[in-house]
Structures are given as C-alpha cells and as structure tokens.
Amino acid sequence: MEISRLTLAVTTVLGAGASSGAFALDLYMNTQTAQIYAEPGPNRKFMGTFDKVQDAPSKIADKSNIADKAEITTIREDLALKTNEIKALKDRATETGLVKATFGDNGLEIETKNGDFKMAIGGDLQLDGQINQNGHRIPQSAQLDDGAGLRRGRIHMQGTVNQDYNFRYEYDFVRGTGTTAAGITDAWIEYTALKPISFTVGQFREPFSLESLTNYKYLTFIERSAPNNAFVENSNPFLMGISAQTFGDRYTAWRFPSRTNRKWHFC
C-alpha cells in the first residue's frame, strides 16, 4: 500500500511539474507519512532529481516530421521541374514534326503542316554565249566577235505568311549599273484574303504583256521577242507602285497606278 501511495504521489508531483513547464524536479519524501513533496521540509528526505522525459519523444517525432515534410516538398519541386522539362521536349518534338523542308522547283522549300507559313530560297544562273562564222569577204570592222557572258545571276526568297500574304524578293547580280539598288527586281507583298481580288504593293513587273509576265525560266529562248524587248523590256519593267488585280476562268485584270501613269490591263 505504501508503495502504491508512493507511486501515485510521484506521478502526481511529476504531473504538476509537467503542467508547470519544468524539465527537472527535486523530490522529497516524508519519512513518517511517506508522502512526496517538491520542496524540502521537516522529516523530508531528499530522493533525487527527476527529469521530465515525456515530451522528448514527441519533440524528436516533430523534428522528424518537419524533416520529412521538407524532403517531400523538395522531391515535389524537383518532380515538377522534370515534368516541365519533359513537356518542353515533347512540344519541341511536335513543332519539329510540323515543319518540313524539301528541295523543289523554287529551291529550298520550307513549309508548316497547317500551311500558314511557306518559304522558298533559291536562285538561277543563265549563261549566254555565241560562236560566229565570219566569211573572208566581210570586213574586219563588220565581223562578229565570239564570246560568252552571264545573262542572269539571281537569288530569290518568296513565300506565304498566314495564308493571306504572299511576298517575293529577288536580286540580280548582272542587272543594273552596278549600284546596289539597281540589282533588285522583285520586292513586293501581296494581300490575297479578298479572293478573287488581291492587292500588291512594292516593286514588281508592270503587267503590260503576257510575254513580259512569263517567268524567264519558262521562255522558249533565253531572251524575249524583239518587239517585247523594244516596247516593254527596253525601259525598266520593274516599277514601284500599288496594283489591284482580279481573275476568273477566262480573264485576268490589273489596275496599276504608278507615280507616272494609271492603267487598266486585261488578258
């Protein structure tokens, strides 16, 4: 019975110490009544200093939980970063698959799968040469000389943006007087959203004749006909201006107001 009372008393005193927030407690036992006291007094024997150890495991557990939560947060952040990197790689792979590049009639042709963007980079090189058979009776001053030369040396870039805008830029290294601007042939942008009507602004061929508008790559000979060269090509056919054009199954019409003239052309 005395042992039980002693245990109960120790527990009560420790509980009181715990509620007061103490971590260590000195205990005294009355030698006559076997009661436990936290303070010295008459007939009280010092039993020793007792530590409060009930909260220690809880604190250790709390520290462990905090460390675990920090580690989990770090793992989640690293996982989110890896996920974003994988998504970026997938998007890049998808974008790469949507663009194709081939070599075609216009050179290096680059096109998106949806057709919003098309571009071709290329050029043309044409050589002109002649060998003459001069008779013995032809004077030296009237004899034709043999020779060869570069007729056209052009590089171009053309394409479509957002399906509604066509563009073309071409430079001829042979054409002109040697100045930089003289070598520019085509430099224009065309708006085609209002089909069958379209608008062109920039420098381009004045639509005076079908032969003049036919690309030199599709001519029968390296030069256009003499009448066309005399009346169309003799003066610079590439003019700055704005053109409105429309077309049908059997007709094409242009309105070309330049700085010096305003003309309607029908084909």
Secondary structure as UniProt FT lines:
FT   HELIX           2..20
FT   STRAND          24..30
FT   TURN            31..33
FT   STRAND          36..37
FT   TURN            42..43
FT   STRAND          44..51
FT   HELIX           56..97
FT   STRAND          99..104
FT   TURN            105..106
FT   STRAND          107..112
FT   TURN            113..114
FT   STRAND          117..130
FT   TURN            136..137
FT   HELIX           140..142
FT   STRAND          147..161
FT   TURN            162..164
FT   STRAND          165..172
FT   HELIX           181..183
FT   STRAND          184..191
FT   TURN            193..196
FT   STRAND          197..205
FT   HELIX           210..213
FT   HELIX           216..218
FT   HELIX           226..228
FT   HELIX           229..233
FT   STRAND          238..247
FT   STRAND          252..258
FT   STRAND          262..266
//
